[in-house]
Amino acid sequence: MLKPGSMGRRNKVKTMKAAGAGVPGAVDIPAAAAVAQVKNEVDEENDAVMMAAVESPMIVPSSDDVTLDTTDGEEELVGSDQTSADYYFDSYAHFGIHEEMLKDTVRTKTYQNVIYQNSFLFKDKIVLDVGAGTGILSLFCAKGGAKHVYAVECSAMADTAKEIVKANGFSDVITVLKGKIEEIDFPTTHVDIIISEWMGYFLLFENMLNTVLYARDKWLVPGGVVLPDKTSLYLTAIEDAEYKQEKITFWNQVYGFDMSCIRKQAMLEPLVDTVDANQIVTHSTLLKTMDIEKMTAGDASFSAPFKLVASRNDFIHALVAYFDVTFSKCHKATGFSTGPRSRPTHWKQTVMYLEDVITICEGEALTGIMSVSQNKKNPRDLDVTVQYSFNGKRSSASRTQHYRMR
């Protein structure tokens, strides 16, 4: 996960609440993309639930609330035996992150609708749920007619998932397996369907996609189904002078002292935040489309050209990346977008600030190449390099910038 400091909170737009943006029903997807927008007419009660998930502070039990007695008589917090050896899995052991994802109704109800409205895919099928978390997708599949569901979860949440499965009467249909996909002793030789919510910030952060591809190659039957089966990564550009001043330029002079060395660090780390649609200056461009049923692990590292054409006279302070998800094997193709013109999700958007402020006129284009790869030291981190150039009526710029999502 990105550290809390990597998250932003704008004055104009607070997380999960796009003020004046995110028109219901609008999807920030080029017409050529075969993506059907998930129905946005979710009732106001669900809206309130989603808002509460983000705006309410997380309460962590104090040592007075939850304790364990140890052999030497000292008190120890529940969960204190967890280590930071693998922060990725440890982070998913706490219920808070699952609460945020479950209350993301765009995400969760899309999966629910895909399963309930396409019983022909699931009836009497063996399903593998990769990264099951609380087991919500496994429960959907079991209720949707699956013959058996194997829910694999590496974090301590697997123990909780077993309780949830039992409490809902699905122990005979759902088997929860605790461990890494690559290491578990899998009880069957094949599955008919692999379902997973593997997408991270910037689509590829945390590198869970490789785990899905491993499971696909090892257990999915020929002609089997992977859900979702297609994803697309997009890029656009925004005006963001006020927030760039607050998050980046701030470090140049702090109470009269030069702290610009921190500014350099801040420029390297993309910001995960909700962008107001009114800030968008250019059209979006498609960077990468991935077919999860056919791609290889190496396809997640790529270089792609981009051309961002201005839709009005304005300034460009940052590039913004977002992604779409498609379930094309359904009776009617469906999916959702995490774009700034679509309904907000917990993925928000990924903002990468530029060193240059580009003065762009309507019809002019910012061009370049974006390269994305796994970090060599930690493959769950992403290294992103952007080479851009611009030669307009009122400004010009050419630069290479490096970013790291960690």
VEXMARMAR-288367 format. One record per atom (N, C-alpha, C): x, y, z. Coordinates in steps of 0.1 Angstrom, whole numbers, padded with zeros to 4 digits, always signed. Layout:
! VEXMARMAR-288367
XYZ/...
END
This chain:
! VEXMARMAR-288367
+0008-0012+0000/+0000+0000+0000/+0009+0012+0000/+0004+0023-0006/+0010+0036-0005/+0009+0041+0010/+0020+0047+0014/+0020+0052+0028/+0009+0063+0029/+0004+0065+0041/-0006+0076+0043/-0002+0089+0038/+0011+0092+0039/+0016+0105+0034/+0015+0107+0019/+0013+0096+0012/+0012+0097-0003/-0003+0101-0007/-0012+0100+0003/-0026+0103+0000/-0028+0118+0000/-0036+0124-0008/-0038+0138-0008/-0052+0141-0003/-0055+0153+0002/-0068+0158+0005/-0069+0172+0000/-0076+0174-0011/-0077+0187-0017/-0088+0196-0010/-0085+0209-0011/-0095+0218-0006/-0108+0218-0015/-0105+0217-0028/-0116+0218-0038/-0124+0205-0038/-0117+0194-0037/-0124+0181-0038/-0118+0172-0027/-0127+0167-0018/-0123+0158-0008/-0125+0144-0013/-0117+0135-0007/-0117+0121-0011/-0131+0116-0011/-0134+0109-0023/-0147+0102-0025/-0159+0111-0026/-0156+0124-0028/-0167+0134-0029/-0163+0144-0039/-0166+0141-0052/-0162+0150-0063/-0171+0162-0064/-0168+0173-0058/-0176+0185-0058/-0177+0191-0072/-0189+0190-0077/-0192+0196-0090/-0187+0187-0101/-0182+0175-0098/-0177+0166-0108/-0183+0152-0107/-0179+0143-0115/-0185+0129-0114/-0199+0129-0117/-0204+0134-0128/-0218+0134-0131/-0223+0120-0132/-0234+0116-0125/-0239+0102-0125/-0241+0098-0139/-0236+0086-0142/-0239+0080-0156/-0228+0083-0165/-0219+0093-0162/-0208+0096-0172/-0197+0087-0170/-0191+0082-0181/-0179+0073-0181/-0168+0080-0189/-0157+0081-0182/-0145+0087-0189/-0138+0077-0197/-0144+0072-0208/-0139+0061-0216/-0141+0065-0231/-0130+0064-0239/-0131+0067-0253/-0142+0058-0259/-0148+0063-0270/-0159+0056-0276/-0155+0042-0281/-0142+0041-0285/-0137+0028-0290/-0136+0017-0280/-0136+0021-0267/-0134+0011-0257/-0147+0004-0254/-0146-0010-0254/-0159-0018-0253/-0162-0020-0238/-0165-0009-0232/-0168-0009-0217/-0182-0003-0215/-0190-0011-0208/-0203-0006-0204/-0203-0001-0190/-0207+0011-0188/-0207+0017-0174/-0216+0010-0165/-0211+0007-0153/-0219+0001-0142/-0230+0011-0139/-0242+0006-0136/-0253+0014-0133/-0250+0024-0122/-0252+0036-0124/-0249+0046-0113/-0261+0050-0104/-0273+0044-0107/-0284+0047-0100/-0285+0039-0087/-0274+0039-0079/-0273+0033-0066/-0280+0043-0056/-0288+0037-0048/-0297+0046-0039/-0288+0055-0030/-0295+0065-0024/-0288+0074-0016/-0282+0068-0003/-0288+0057+0001/-0283+0050+0013/-0269+0045+0010/-0267+0039-0002/-0254+0034-0005/-0244+0045-0006/-0248+0057-0012/-0240+0068-0013/-0235+0072+0001/-0244+0073+0011/-0240+0077+0024/-0230+0067+0030/-0232+0054+0027/-0223+0044+0033/-0209+0046+0027/-0208+0048+0014/-0195+0050+0008/-0188+0062+0013/-0196+0073+0015/-0190+0086+0021/-0185+0083+0035/-0192+0076+0043/-0189+0074+0057/-0176+0066+0057/-0174+0057+0048/-0162+0048+0048/-0149+0056+0048/-0149+0068+0041/-0137+0075+0040/-0136+0087+0049/-0147+0093+0052/-0147+0105+0060/-0147+0103+0075/-0150+0090+0079/-0149+0087+0093/-0135+0082+0096/-0130+0087+0107/-0116+0082+0111/-0116+0068+0115/-0105+0061+0113/-0104+0047+0117/-0100+0047+0132/-0107+0039+0140/-0104+0039+0155/-0097+0026+0157/-0085+0027+0163/-0076+0016+0166/-0078+0013+0181/-0081+0001+0185/-0083-0002+0199/-0070+0001+0207/-0072+0007+0219/-0060+0009+0227/-0057-0003+0236/-0046-0003+0243/-0042-0014+0251/-0052-0017+0262/-0061-0007+0265/-0071-0009+0275/-0083-0016+0270/-0084-0015+0256/-0096-0021+0250/-0094-0036+0247/-0083-0039+0241/-0081-0053+0236/-0067-0058+0240/-0066-0067+0249/-0053-0072+0254/-0053-0087+0255/-0041-0092+0255/-0038-0107+0257/-0029-0108+0269/-0031-0118+0277/-0022-0121+0288/-0011-0130+0282/+0002-0126+0285/+0013-0134+0281/+0019-0142+0293/+0028-0151+0290/+0033-0160+0301/+0040-0153+0312/+0046-0141+0309/+0054-0134+0319/+0045-0123+0326/+0032-0124+0324/+0023-0115+0331/+0021-0101+0324/+0029-0098+0313/+0027-0086+0307/+0016-0086+0297/+0010-0074+0294/-0001-0073+0285/+0004-0070+0271/-0002-0077+0261/+0002-0075+0247/-0010-0073+0238/-0008-0063+0229/-0019-0060+0220/-0022-0072+0211/-0035-0074+0208/-0038-0084+0198/-0032-0080+0184/-0026-0090+0178/-0020-0087+0165/-0006-0082+0165/-0001-0080+0177/+0013-0075+0179/+0023-0085+0174/+0019-0097+0172/+0029-0107+0167/+0032-0106+0152/+0024-0097+0145/+0027-0095+0131/+0040-0088+0129/+0047-0091+0119/+0060-0084+0116/+0058-0076+0104/+0068-0068+0101/+0068-0060+0089/+0076-0066+0078/+0080-0079+0079/+0088-0086+0069/+0081-0085+0055/+0068-0086+0055/+0060-0085+0043/+0049-0075+0046/+0051-0062+0045/+0041-0052+0048/+0029-0053+0039/+0031-0058+0027/+0019-0059+0018/+0009-0068+0024/+0012-0080+0028/+0002-0089+0034/-0002-0085+0048/+0007-0079+0056/+0003-0075+0069/-0008-0064+0068/-0007-0055+0058/-0016-0044+0057/-0030-0049+0054/-0032-0060+0048/-0045-0066+0045/-0051-0074+0056/-0043-0075+0067/-0048-0083+0079/-0058-0074+0087/-0058-0061+0086/-0067-0053+0094/-0080-0051+0086/-0091-0051+0094/-0104-0050+0088/-0107-0036+0081/-0099-0026+0085/-0102-0012+0080/-0101-0011+0065/-0090-0017+0059/-0088-0016+0045/-0099-0024+0037/-0104-0035+0043/-0115-0042+0037/-0128-0035+0038/-0130-0027+0049/-0142-0019+0050/-0142-0009+0039/-0131-0002+0037/-0131+0008+0026/-0134+0002+0013/-0129-0010+0010/-0132-0016-0003/-0146-0021-0004/-0151-0027+0006/-0165-0032+0006/-0175-0020+0004/-0172-0009+0010/-0181+0003+0009/-0179+0011-0003/-0169+0007-0011/-0168+0012-0025/-0179+0005-0033/-0190+0011-0035/-0202+0004-0041/-0200+0003-0056/-0192+0011-0062/-0189+0010-0077/-0182-0003-0079/-0172-0006-0071/-0164-0018-0071/-0172-0030-0068/-0178-0030-0056/-0184-0042-0050/-0197-0046-0057/-0205-0036-0060/-0218-0039-0067/-0216-0044-0082/-0205-0039-0088/-0202-0044-0101/-0199-0059-0101/-0190-0063-0092/-0188-0077-0091/-0200-0085-0087/-0208-0080-0078/-0221-0086-0074/-0230-0088-0086/-0231-0078-0094/-0240-0078-0106/-0235-0088-0116/-0222-0088-0118/-0216-0097-0128/-0219-0111-0124/-0218-0115-0112/-0221-0128-0107/-0236-0132-0107/-0244-0123-0101/-0258-0126-0100/-0265-0126-0113/-0261-0117-0122/-0268-0115-0135/-0263-0124-0146/-0253-0132-0143/-0247-0141-0153/-0245-0155-0147/-0256-0161-0142/-0255-0174-0136/-0251-0185-0145/-0253-0182-0158/-0248-0192-0168/-0233-0194-0168/-0226-0184-0163/-0211-0186-0162/-0207-0194-0150/-0215-0193-0139/-0211-0198-0126/-0218-0211-0122/-0229-0214-0128/-0237-0226-0123/-0229-0239-0125/-0227-0246-0113/-0220-0259-0113/-0205-0258-0116/-0199-0246-0116/-0186-0244-0119/-0177-0244-0106/-0164-0247-0108/-0154-0246-0097/-0147-0233-0099/-0147-0225-0088/-0142-0211-0089/-0130-0209-0080/-0120-0202-0084/-0109-0198-0076/-0109-0183-0074/-0110-0179-0061/-0110-0165-0058/-0096-0161-0053/-0089-0153-0060/-0075-0150-0057/-0074-0137-0049/-0069-0138-0037/-0068-0126-0028/-0082-0123-0023/-0088-0133-0016/-0102-0133-0012/-0106-0123-0002/-0096-0119+0007/-0099-0109+0017/-0110-0114+0027/-0121-0107+0028/-0132-0112+0037/-0140-0123+0031/-0138-0126+0018/-0145-0137+0011/-0157-0132+0004/-0159-0119+0002/-0172-0114-0003/-0174-0119-0017/-0164-0120-0026/-0166-0125-0039/-0169-0140-0039/-0163-0147-0030/-0166-0161-0029/-0180-0163-0025/-0185-0155-0015/-0199-0156-0011/-0208-0153-0023/-0205-0143-0031/-0213-0140-0042/-0214-0152-0052/-0202-0158-0054/-0201-0169-0063/-0209-0181-0058/-0208-0184-0045/-0216-0195-0039/-0231-0193-0040/-0235-0181-0037/-0249-0177-0039/-0253-0177-0053/-0244-0175-0062/-0247-0174-0076/-0248-0188-0083/-0245-0199-0076/-0247-0212-0082/-0234-0220-0084/-0222-0215-0079/-0210-0222-0081/-0210-0235-0074/-0204-0246-0080/-0204-0259-0074/-0195-0258-0062/-0183-0252-0063/-0174-0251-0052/-0165-0239-0055/-0161-0232-0044/-0153-0220-0045/-0141-0222-0035/-0129-0219-0041/-0116-0220-0033/-0112-0205-0031/-0113-0201-0019/-0109-0187-0016/-0095-0186-0010/-0086-0181-0017/-0072-0180-0012/-0068-0166-0007/-0064-0166+0005/-0060-0153+0011/-0047-0155+0020/-0037-0147+0017/-0024-0149+0024/-0024-0142+0038/-0031-0131+0040/-0031-0124+0052/-0039-0131+0063/-0038-0126+0075/-0045-0131+0087/-0060-0130+0085/-0064-0122+0075/-0079-0120+0072/-0085-0134+0068/-0076-0143+0064/-0082-0157+0060/-0089-0163+0071/-0084-0162+0083/-0090-0168+0095/-0104-0161+0097/-0105-0148+0095/-0118-0142+0096/-0127-0146+0085/-0122-0148+0073/-0130-0152+0062/-0137-0166+0065/-0129-0175+0071/-0135-0188+0075/-0147-0186+0084/-0146-0177+0094/-0157-0174+0103/-0169-0169+0095/-0166-0160+0086/-0177-0154+0078/-0184-0164+0070/-0176-0173+0063/-0182-0183+0055/-0191-0193+0063/-0186-0196+0075/-0194-0205+0084/-0206-0198+0089/-0205-0186+0093/-0217-0178+0098/-0228-0177+0088/-0224-0177+0075/-0234-0176+0064/-0238-0189+0058/-0234-0200+0064/-0239-0213+0060/-0233-0218+0047/-0221-0214+0043/-0215-0218+0030/-0202-0226+0032/-0200-0232+0044/-0188-0240+0046/-0187-0252+0037/-0198-0257+0032/-0198-0269+0023/-0195-0265+0009/-0196-0252+0006/-0194-0247-0008/-0181-0240-0009/-0177-0233+0001/-0165-0224+0001/-0154-0230+0010/-0142-0232+0004/-0130-0236+0012/-0120-0225+0012/-0117-0220+0024/-0108-0209+0025/-0094-0215+0027/-0084-0211+0019/-0071-0215+0020/-0062-0204+0023/-0054-0205+0034/-0045-0194+0039/-0031-0197+0034/-0026-0187+0026/-0012-0188+0021/-0011-0181+0008/+0001-0181+0002/+0004-0175-0011/+0000-0185-0022/-0006-0180-0032/-0010-0188-0043/+0001-0197-0048/+0013-0191-0049/+0025-0198-0054/+0030-0209-0045/+0025-0210-0032/+0030-0219-0023/+0020-0229-0017/+0007-0226-0018/-0003-0234-0012/-0004-0248-0018/-0009-0258-0010/-0011-0271-0015/-0026-0271-0020/-0028-0269-0033/-0041-0267-0038/-0048-0280-0039/-0061-0281-0034/-0068-0294-0033/-0074-0299-0046/-0073-0292-0057/-0079-0297-0070/-0069-0294-0081/-0071-0301-0092/-0062-0300-0104/-0066-0289-0113/-0078-0284-0112/-0083-0274-0122/-0094-0266-0116/-0096-0254-0122/-0108-0246-0119/-0114-0241-0132/-0127-0238-0132/-0133-0233-0144/-0133-0218-0145/-0132-0211-0134/-0133-0196-0133/-0123-0191-0123/-0116-0181-0127/-0107-0174-0117/-0113-0160-0116/-0116-0156-0104/-0122-0142-0101/-0112-0136-0091/-0110-0123-0093/-0101-0116-0084/-0103-0101-0085/-0101-0094-0074/-0101-0079-0075/-0086-0076-0072/-0078-0077-0082/-0064-0075-0081/-0058-0061-0084/-0067-0052-0089/-0062-0039-0093/-0057-0031-0082/-0046-0024-0084/-0041-0015-0074/-0041-0001-0079/-0036+0009-0071/-0035+0023-0076/-0027+0022-0089/-0030+0031-0098/-0024+0031-0111/-0025+0018-0118/-0035+0011-0115/-0038-0003-0120/-0028-0013-0115/-0015-0011-0117/-0005-0021-0115/+0002-0021-0102/+0000-0011-0094/+0007-0010-0081/+0004-0022-0072/+0013-0028-0065/+0013-0039-0057/+0015-0052-0064/+0014-0052-0078/+0018-0064-0086/+0010-0076-0082/-0002-0075-0079/-0010-0087-0077/-0014-0094-0090/-0013-0087-0101/-0017-0093-0114/-0009-0105-0117/+0004-0105-0113/+0012-0117-0116/+0007-0129-0109/+0002-0128-0097/-0004-0139-0089/-0016-0145-0097/-0024-0136-0102/-0036-0141-0110/-0031-0148-0122/-0021-0143-0129/-0016-0150-0141/-0009-0163-0137/-0003-0164-0126/+0003-0177-0121/-0008-0187-0119/-0019-0183-0113/-0030-0192-0110/-0037-0196-0124/-0038-0187-0133/-0044-0190-0146/-0036-0201-0153/-0023-0199-0153/-0015-0209-0161/-0014-0222-0154/-0016-0223-0141/-0015-0235-0134/-0028-0243-0133/-0039-0236-0131/-0051-0243-0128/-0063-0241-0137/-0063-0230-0145/-0075-0227-0153/-0076-0237-0165/-0088-0243-0166/-0090-0252-0177/-0090-0245-0191/-0087-0252-0201/-0088-0246-0215/-0102-0240-0217/-0103-0228-0222/-0116-0222-0224/-0122-0216-0211/-0114-0217-0200/-0119-0212-0187/-0120-0196-0188/-0126-0191-0177/-0129-0177-0177/-0122-0170-0166/-0116-0158-0169/-0109-0149-0159/-0118-0137-0158/-0121-0133-0145/-0130-0122-0143/-0123-0112-0133/-0121-0099-0137/-0124-0093-0150/-0114-0098-0160/-0117-0096-0173/-0108-0102-0183/-0101-0091-0191/-0104-0078-0190/-0097-0068-0197/-0096-0055-0188/-0085-0049-0189/-0083-0036-0182/-0076-0026-0192/-0078-0013-0190/-0071-0003-0198/-0067+0008-0189/-0055+0013-0192/-0049+0024-0185/-0049+0037-0193/-0053+0048-0188/-0054+0061-0195/-0046+0072-0189/-0044+0082-0197/-0036+0094-0192/-0043+0106-0197/-0044+0117-0188/-0048+0130-0191/-0040+0140-0184/-0043+0153-0186/-0035+0163-0179/-0044+0173-0172/-0040+0179-0161/-0048+0188-0154/-0041+0201-0150/-0049+0211-0147/-0045+0224-0141/-0046+0221-0126/-0035+0224-0118/-0035+0221-0104/-0026+0230-0096/-0026+0243-0100/-0017+0253-0094/-0018+0253-0079/-0030+0254-0073/-0032+0256-0059/-0026+0244-0051/-0029+0232-0056/-0025+0220-0048/-0010+0217-0050/-0005+0220-0062/+0009+0219-0064/+0017+0228-0055/+0012+0240-0053/+0018+0250-0044/+0018+0244-0029/+0007+0238-0026/+0005+0233-0012/+0014+0220-0009/+0015+0211-0019/+0022+0199-0017/+0037+0199-0022/+0040+0207-0032/+0054+0207-0038/+0062+0219-0035/+0057+0231-0040/+0064+0243-0039/+0066+0247-0024/+0057+0243-0015/+0058+0245-0001/+0072+0243+0005/+0079+0233+0000/+0091+0229+0006/+0103+0238+0002/+0101+0247-0007/+0112+0256-0011/+0116+0265+0000/+0106+0270+0007/+0109+0279+0019/+0099+0276+0030/+0104+0270+0041/+0095+0266+0052/+0099+0274+0064/+0091+0284+0068/+0094+0293+0079/+0108+0299+0078/+0111+0303+0065/+0124+0309+0063/+0136+0300+0060/+0133+0287+0060/+0144+0277+0058/+0143+0270+0045/+0154+0267+0039/+0154+0259+0026/+0153+0244+0029/+0141+0239+0025/+0139+0225+0026/+0136+0218+0013/+0142+0224+0002/+0140+0220-0011/+0144+0205-0014/+0153+0200-0005/+0156+0186-0007/+0144+0177-0006/+0135+0181+0003/+0122+0173+0004/+0113+0175-0008/+0114+0187-0014/+0106+0189-0026/+0110+0179-0037/+0123+0176-0038/+0128+0166-0048/+0121+0153-0045/+0121+0149-0032/+0114+0136-0029/+0099+0136-0032/+0093+0147-0029/+0078+0148-0031/+0075+0147-0046/+0084+0152-0055/+0082+0152-0069/+0083+0137-0074/+0090+0129-0067/+0092+0115-0072/+0080+0106-0069/+0072+0110-0059/+0061+0102-0054/+0048+0107-0060/+0042+0099-0069/+0028+0102-0074/+0018+0104-0062/+0009+0112-0064/-0002+0114-0054/-0014+0107-0058/-0020+0099-0049/-0033+0092-0051/-0044+0101-0045/-0052+0106-0054/-0062+0116-0049/-0074+0117-0059/-0085+0123-0055/-0096+0125-0063/-0095+0138-0070/-0095+0138-0084/-0094+0149-0092/-0107+0155-0096/-0109+0168-0095/-0121+0174-0100/-0121+0174-0115/-0132+0170-0121/-0133+0170-0135/-0131+0183-0142/-0134+0194-0134/-0132+0207-0140/-0117+0211-0141/-0109+0203-0135/-0094+0206-0137/-0088+0200-0150/-0096+0191-0156/-0090+0184-0168/-0089+0194-0180/-0077+0194-0185/-0073+0204-0196/-0073+0197-0210/-0070+0185-0210/-0068+0178-0223/-0078+0166-0224/-0078+0161-0236/-0085+0148-0239/-0077+0137-0233/-0083+0125-0230/-0076+0114-0225/-0070+0106-0236/-0059+0099-0233/-0053+0090-0243/-0051+0076-0237/-0053+0066-0245/-0051+0052-0240/-0036+0048-0240/-0031+0044-0228/-0017+0040-0227/-0015+0025-0230/-0024+0017-0224/-0022+0002-0224/-0035-0005-0222/-0038-0015-0230/-0049-0024-0227/-0044-0038-0225/-0049-0045-0215/-0044-0058-0211/-0055-0068-0212/-0053-0079-0219/-0063-0090-0219/-0058-0101-0209/-0064-0102-0198/-0059-0110-0187/-0059-0125-0190/-0067-0129-0200/-0068-0143-0203/-0056-0147-0213/-0050-0137-0219/-0040-0140-0229/-0026-0135-0226/-0025-0124-0218/-0012-0117-0216/-0002-0126-0208/+0010-0122-0208/+0020-0128-0200/+0024-0118-0189/+0032-0123-0179/+0035-0114-0168/+0044-0102-0173/+0052-0104-0183/+0061-0094-0188/+0053-0082-0194/+0041-0085-0199/+0033-0074-0206/+0030-0063-0196/+0030-0065-0183/+0027-0054-0174/+0038-0043-0173/+0050-0046-0179/+0060-0036-0180/+0060-0032-0195/+0059-0019-0197/+0057-0014-0211/+0062+0001-0212/+0063+0005-0224/+0065+0019-0228/+0054+0022-0238/+0048+0034-0237/+0037+0037-0246/+0038+0052-0249/+0036+0056-0261/+0036+0070-0265/+0022+0076-0261/+0022+0089-0259/+0010+0096-0256/+0009+0110-0263/-0003+0114-0266/-0005+0127-0272/-0018+0133-0265/-0016+0143-0257/-0027+0150-0250/-0030+0163-0256/-0042+0163-0263/-0046+0175-0270/-0055+0184-0261/-0051+0197-0260/-0059+0206-0251/-0073+0209-0256/-0082+0208-0247/-0096+0211-0250/-0100+0226-0247/-0090+0233-0241/-0092+0248-0238/-0079+0254-0236/-0078+0267-0235/-0066+0275-0231/-0065+0273-0216/-0053+0268-0211/-0051+0267-0197/-0037+0264-0194/-0034+0260-0181/-0021+0256-0177/-0021+0241-0173/-0010+0234-0176/-0009+0220-0172/+0002+0220-0161/-0002+0214-0150/+0007+0212-0138/+0010+0197-0136/+0001+0189-0140/+0003+0174-0137/-0003+0165-0147/+0002+0153-0148/-0005+0143-0156/-0013+0134-0146/-0024+0129-0151/-0033+0120-0143/-0035+0107-0150/-0033+0096-0142/-0036+0083-0148/-0048+0077-0141/-0055+0069-0148/-0067+0061-0143/-0069+0049-0151/-0078+0040-0147/-0080+0028-0155/-0095+0024-0155/-0098+0016-0165/-0111+0010-0167/-0110-0005-0165/-0121-0011-0161/-0121-0026-0159/-0133-0031-0167/-0131-0042-0174/-0142-0048-0182/-0144-0062-0180/-0157-0066-0179/-0161-0080-0178/-0168-0083-0191/-0160-0087-0201/-0166-0089-0215/-0173-0102-0217/-0171-0112-0208/-0177-0125-0210/-0191-0126-0204/-0196-0115-0199/-0210-0115-0194/-0220-0115-0206/-0232-0117-0203/-0243-0117-0213/-0243-0103-0220/-0241-0093-0212/-0239-0079-0217/-0227-0074-0210/-0217-0070-0218/-0204-0065-0213/-0206-0054-0203/-0199-0054-0192/-0201-0044-0182/-0187-0041-0176/-0187-0031-0167/-0174-0028-0161/-0176-0014-0154/-0164-0008-0150/-0165+0005-0144/-0152+0012-0148/-0152+0025-0146/-0140+0034-0148/-0137+0041-0135/-0124+0043-0133/-0119+0050-0121/-0115+0065-0126/-0120+0069-0137/-0116+0082-0143/-0123+0094-0135/-0117+0106-0136/-0122+0117-0129/-0136+0122-0133/-0141+0117-0144/-0155+0120-0148/-0165+0110-0145/-0160+0099-0138/-0169+0088-0134/-0171+0089-0119/-0180+0080-0114/-0183+0080-0100/-0170+0076-0092/-0167+0083-0081/-0155+0081-0074/-0154+0066-0068/-0142+0061-0068/-0139+0048-0062/-0127+0050-0052/-0124+0039-0045/-0113+0040-0035/-0100+0040-0042/-0099+0037-0055/-0087+0038-0063/-0083+0053-0066/-0094+0062-0066/-0092+0076-0070/-0084+0077-0083/-0075+0087-0084/-0067+0088-0096/-0052+0089-0091/-0043+0088-0101/-0029+0089-0097/-0023+0102-0104/-0018+0111-0096/-0014+0124-0101/+0001+0125-0100/+0007+0129-0112/+0022+0130-0113/+0025+0144-0117/+0031+0152-0108/+0034+0166-0110/+0046+0168-0120/+0044+0178-0128/+0055+0181-0138/+0064+0192-0132/+0077+0192-0135/+0086+0203-0131/+0082+0216-0138/+0077+0215-0150/+0074+0226-0158/+0059+0230-0157/+0056+0243-0157/+0042+0247-0159/+0040+0250-0174/+0031+0242-0180/+0029+0244-0194/+0017+0252-0198/+0020+0263-0205/+0009+0272-0210/+0004+0266-0223/-0008+0261-0224/-0012+0254-0235/-0025+0260-0241/-0026+0261-0254/-0038+0267-0261/-0046+0255-0266/-0059+0258-0268/-0068+0248-0273/-0063+0243-0286/-0063+0230-0288/-0058+0223-0300/-0044+0219-0300/-0036+0225-0291/-0022+0222-0290/-0020+0208-0283/-0009+0202-0285/-0007+0188-0279/+0006+0187-0271/+0005+0181-0259/+0016+0177-0251/+0019+0162-0255/+0031+0159-0260/+0034+0146-0264/+0045+0140-0256/+0046+0127-0256/+0057+0120-0249/+0056+0105-0248/+0064+0099-0240/+0064+0085-0238/+0064+0082-0223/+0055+0072-0219/+0055+0068-0205/+0060+0054-0204/+0070+0051-0195/+0075+0037-0193/+0072+0033-0179/+0067+0021-0178/+0062+0015-0165/+0069+0002-0163/+0075-0001-0151/+0081-0013-0148/+0081-0016-0133/+0082-0029-0129/+0083-0032-0115/+0097-0027-0110/+0097-0023-0098/+0110-0019-0091/+0118-0032-0089/+0131-0031-0092/+0139-0043-0091/+0141-0048-0077/+0142-0039-0067/+0144-0043-0053/+0131-0048-0047/+0120-0041-0050/+0107-0045-0045/+0097-0046-0056/+0094-0058-0062/+0085-0059-0073/+0071-0054-0071/+0067-0052-0059/+0053-0046-0057/+0053-0031-0059/+0065-0025-0059/+0066-0011-0062/+0066-0009-0077/+0063+0003-0082/+0063+0006-0096/+0073+0018-0099/+0081+0017-0109/+0089+0027-0114/+0083+0033-0127/+0081+0046-0128/+0074+0052-0139/+0084+0063-0144/+0086+0063-0157/+0094+0074-0163/+0086+0080-0174/+0086+0094-0174/+0078+0102-0184/+0088+0111-0191/+0088+0109-0204/+0096+0119-0213/+0085+0127-0220/+0085+0140-0219/+0075+0148-0225/+0081+0160-0232/+0074+0165-0242/+0079+0177-0249/+0067+0185-0254/+0069+0198-0254/+0058+0207-0259/+0064+0219-0265/+0058+0223-0276/+0062+0235-0283/+0050+0242-0288/+0045+0252-0280/+0033+0259-0283/+0035+0273-0286/+0024+0280-0287/+0025+0295-0290/+0030+0303-0279/+0027+0298-0266/+0031+0307-0255/+0041+0300-0245/+0045+0288-0248/+0055+0281-0239/+0060+0269-0246/+0072+0264-0241/+0078+0252-0247/+0085+0245-0235/+0086+0232-0236/+0092+0224-0225/+0096+0211-0231/+0107+0205-0225/+0111+0192-0229/+0119+0186-0217/+0115+0175-0212/+0121+0170-0199/+0118+0155-0198/+0126+0148-0190/+0124+0135-0185/+0123+0135-0170/+0112+0129-0165/+0110+0128-0151/+0107+0113-0146/+0112+0111-0134/+0111+0097-0129/+0102+0097-0116/+0094+0087-0115/+0085+0086-0104/+0085+0072-0098/+0082+0070-0085/+0082+0057-0079/+0070+0056-0070/+0062+0046-0073/+0050+0043-0064/+0055+0032-0054/+0054+0036-0041/+0059+0027-0031/+0050+0028-0018/
END
